[in-house]
Amino acid sequence: MKPLLPLSLLLLLCNTALAQRPPAKATVPPTKKAPSCIKPGALAYDSNAEQLLVCEDGAHCQRVDLKSKAVASTEGGLALDVVHLNSATTAICLDRQDLDCVKLGKRAQVTARKAAAPQAWEAAMAAPQVSDDRTFAILDGELWDLKRDKAVRVPSWSKDPSYKTPAQAVGFVGSLVVFTIVPCAGPCAQSRLMTRRGAAVGVPFDGIAAVHPLQGDVYIGATQQGGLARISATTKQVSIWSVFDKGAVENSVAFVRQGLPTLALIDDTDAKLLIFELSKSADNLVSTYDVLICAP
């Protein structure tokens, strides 16, 4: 999986001993152990530490510091989101101290308990979401009208009767919601803007699994085909910036760092983390570099 643009920087993160003779009777300090090889299963961004988490499962992760480009192993570093379900699964709390919470109705609580139950670690990374006006929430991929205590289910828009699994809500874009479906057996995810009542807005676009605010009414998300989707809540338009000409990307994440939209991808062939920083308008490449995440 090679990007069309050349990479400007290659950092080898495996320490080697210095080729020099130690003083007499002095001991040579042990070489720092290189990060162990893992099979990347997902990426997550820790905005507080400005680090990327490259994880195989909940117990095997690597942290990549985007300032120093250093890589280190870590244990269980997946709980990144402040927004969470309280211990009783009766409310979504927007702070770590459970002081600012949005109460759930009885039916929404059933879904909340399901979302909080032990499950695959990939699903556990998806925190609950609450709309800006606190009237809607996303729980376990379902959009919930909190005032009516009712789920807003969006059917698949696929024309193939074999793929009619309901669409999954992945994020709020102003007063709209992004839903995603998988309308085939292979990598073919599609996303679409919807109203909070489930009415389609615009046409489907390359599938995304999460939405992040960029600035003002603009949001971004990593697409399945190795790109970055820019979504405007005002114009309801979606534009996609991409560095790849073909093929789906299994491990990617979009985020905002120092005001710039950023796309990170795993290159499975060379065990590298590819990082692309875009302009504030998310339509031009500002810089690109890669980090080796597995010892050769």
Rosetta blueprint (number, residue, H / E / L):
1 M L
2 K L
3 P L
4 L L
5 L L
6 P L
7 L L
8 S L
9 L L
10 L E
11 L E
12 L L
13 L L
14 C L
15 N L
16 T L
17 A L
18 L L
19 A L
20 Q L
21 R L
22 P L
23 P L
24 A L
25 K L
26 A L
27 T L
28 V L
29 P L
30 P L
31 T L
32 K L
33 K L
34 A L
35 P L
36 S L
37 C L
38 I L
39 K L
40 P L
41 G L
42 A E
43 L E
44 A E
45 Y E
46 D E
47 S L
48 N L
49 A L
50 E L
51 Q E
52 L E
53 L E
54 V E
55 C E
56 E E
57 D E
58 G L
59 A L
60 H E
61 C E
62 Q E
63 R E
64 V E
65 D E
66 L L
67 K L
68 S L
69 K L
70 A L
71 V E
72 A E
73 S E
74 T E
75 E L
76 G L
77 G L
78 L L
79 A L
80 L L
81 D L
82 V L
83 V L
84 H E
85 L E
86 N L
87 S L
88 A L
89 T L
90 T L
91 A E
92 I E
93 C E
94 L L
95 D L
96 R L
97 Q L
98 D L
99 L L
100 D L
101 C E
102 V E
103 K E
104 L L
105 G L
106 K H
107 R H
108 A H
109 Q H
110 V H
111 T H
112 A H
113 R H
114 K H
115 A H
116 A H
117 A L
118 P L
119 Q L
120 A L
121 W H
122 E H
123 A H
124 A H
125 M L
126 A L
127 A L
128 P L
129 Q E
130 V E
131 S L
132 D L
133 D L
134 R L
135 T L
136 F E
137 A E
138 I E
139 L E
140 D L
141 G L
142 E E
143 L E
144 W E
145 D E
146 L L
147 K L
148 R L
149 D L
150 K E
151 A E
152 V E
153 R L
154 V L
155 P L
156 S L
157 W L
158 S L
159 K L
160 D L
161 P L
162 S L
163 Y L
164 K L
165 T L
166 P L
167 A L
168 Q E
169 A E
170 V E
171 G E
172 F E
173 V E
174 G L
175 S L
176 L E
177 V E
178 V E
179 F E
180 T E
181 I E
182 V L
183 P L
184 C L
185 A L
186 G L
187 P L
188 C L
189 A L
190 Q E
191 S E
192 R E
193 L E
194 M E
195 T L
196 R L
197 R L
198 G L
199 A L
200 A E
201 V E
202 G E
203 V E
204 P E
205 F E
206 D E
207 G L
208 I E
209 A L
210 A L
211 V L
212 H E
213 P E
214 L E
215 Q E
216 G L
217 D L
218 V E
219 Y E
220 I E
221 G E
222 A E
223 T E
224 Q L
225 Q L
226 G L
227 G E
228 L E
229 A E
230 R E
231 I E
232 S E
233 A L
234 T L
235 T L
236 K L
237 Q L
238 V E
239 S E
240 I E
241 W E
242 S E
243 V L
244 F L
245 D L
246 K L
247 G L
248 A L
249 V L
250 E L
251 N L
252 S E
253 V E
254 A E
255 F E
256 V E
257 R E
258 Q L
259 G L
260 L E
261 P E
262 T E
263 L E
264 A E
265 L E
266 I E
267 D E
268 D L
269 T L
270 D L
271 A L
272 K E
273 L E
274 L E
275 I E
276 F E
277 E E
278 L E
279 S L
280 K L
281 S L
282 A L
283 D L
284 N L
285 L E
286 V E
287 S E
288 T E
289 Y E
290 D E
291 V E
292 L E
293 I L
294 C L
295 A L
296 P L
